[in-house]
């Protein structure tokens, strides 16, 4: 609980309670210590009791060397359920499912939304993206974004995102990894395999 400018106030609170900073652990958004069984506080409760609007954490971390045998990226698996009209060649995606292991998820709502967006992006890439070259003039057939097809709400199927809980202390002190584009990466392959 080393808390920068507010460190004295927090540490003095712990001392008054007879707790050492090393004994405090956090689970489910609440801080507790085996030195005081049954007592638990949220960060908000601790800050309010000490009349503090915010807290600042100080620390350092050195990334592992580049030749480390560990993967530091987010991993995931994606699946698609599709309906295909063989006569017309139409493909409709009915359901998308993705399971991802991004380490510690700091904001589940934001991470889930980011992954859903990535999966829909990958679906649009698989089914709609493509710009053909006009062989007579050597130009792209669609010369502007108004003619470029992208997925819209009517194209969006049911999308399920699951998080696989993986603790990864090598990636950083928080154990969090990115979910920026991992939702998009395997979607086109999942849809192609389903077709």
N, C-alpha and C positions, 0 to 999 in steps of 0.2 A: 504493500500500500504506500509506496513512496510517491507523494503527491505534490511535488514542486513547491509553489508558493504557499500552498495550504497544508504542507506536510506537518508543520508543528501542531496545527489544530487537530488533525486526524490522529497523529501519533499520541498526542496528549490524551485524547479520548480513549484510545486503546490502553494507555498506561493506567488511566483512572479505572478502567474496567478490569485491570489485571491481566491483559492479553498481550502477547508478543505479536508483532506484525507477521512473522513467519508462520504463525499458527492459523492465520485466517485463510479460509478457502472459499471459493465461489462456486455455487451449483444452483441451477434453476433461477438465476438472477438474484440470489440471496447470499449474503456473506455469513459464514458461521465459523466457530472455532471449537475444537474439542475441549478447550480450556473453560468454556461456558456452555455446557450441553443445553440444548433447548432454545438458546437465544440465536436469533437470526435477523439480519437487517438487509434491506435492499439498499442499493447505492443512493437512491432518492431519500430514503429515511435518514441515512447517515449524513448526507449533505444538509438536509433540512435541520437536523438536530444541531449541527455545527454552524448554522446560519451561513451556508456557502451556496452560491448559485451554480458553481461548476467546480470541476477538479481537473488538474493537469498531471499527467503521468510522465515521468522521465525514465529513460532506460536506453539501453544500447543492444545491438544485435549484429552479429557478423554472419553473412550468408555462408552456406557451405561451399567448399571449393567446386569449380566447374566439373571436375572429374569424379564427383560423388556418385556412388552407384544407386542413388535414390532418385525416383521421379518426383519432381517438384510441381508438376502441373495437375490440373483437375482432370479426373477421369470420368467417363460416362458411357452409358449404353442407351441406344434409342431403338424404338420399335414403331411400326406403322401398320394400321389395318386399313386396307383400301378396297374399293369396289371398282371393277373394270367392266366397261361395256366393250366386248370384243369386236362388235360390228362397227361401232363408231370410233373406237380407240379412246374413249373418254375415261379418265381416271378421277375418282373422287376419293379423297382421304377421309375416312370415317373417324379414326382415332389415332392420336399420337401419344406415346408413353416414353418418358425418359427417366433414367435413374442416374444421378450424378453424385460424385464424391468430392465436394469442394473444400474439404477440411472443416474448420469451424465456420458455421454460417452466422455471420454477425447480424444480418437483417433478413430473416426468412422471407418476408413479403416481397422485398425488393429483389432478392436472389431468384425467387420463384418466378416473378414477373419477367425478369431478364431472361431466364431460361425458356419460358413460354414464348417470348418474343423471338428468341433465337430459333426455336423449333419451327415457328410459323415462317420465319425468314427462310429456313432450309427447305420447307415445303414449297414456298414460292419459287425458290431457286430450282427445285426438282421439276416442278410442273409448268412454270410460266416463263422463267427467264430464258432468254435466247434471242439473239439478234442475228439475222441472216445477212450475208453479204450479197449484194446485187452483182452478179458476175458480169453484167454488161457494162456497168459504170464503175465498178470497184468501190461502191459506197455501201454503208450500212443501210439496211432497208428501213429501219426506224431511226430517224435522225434526232429525235428528241424524247424526253421523258413522258410526254403526253401519250405517245404511242407505245410505251413500254409497259408490259403487263406486270402487275404486282398483286399479291394476295390482298383481298379485302375481307371484311367481316363475314360476308356470306360464304367465303371459302374456308373459314376457320372451323376445324372439327373440334371434338372434345380433346383437350390436352391435359395430360396428367404428368406432374413432375414429382419425383421422389428424391429425397436426400439420403445418401448413405453416410452414416455417421463414422467419420474416420478422424482420429487424432493424429495430427502431423506437426510435430514440434520442429522439424528440420526446415520447413518452409518459412518460418518466422515466429516471433514471440507470441502472436495471436493464433497461429495455426490456420489462418484463413488463406484460401486460394481464390483465384478469379473465376467468374462465371460469364465473362464477357461474350465469347463466341462459341463456347463449348456446346451450347444448345443447337447451333447451326451445323456444326461440323459433320455429324453422322446422319443427319436427317435425309438428305438426298439418297444416300446409300440404302437407308432403311426403307424408303418409299420404293426405290428401284427393285430391291429384293422382294418386297411385298407384291409388286406388280408381276 
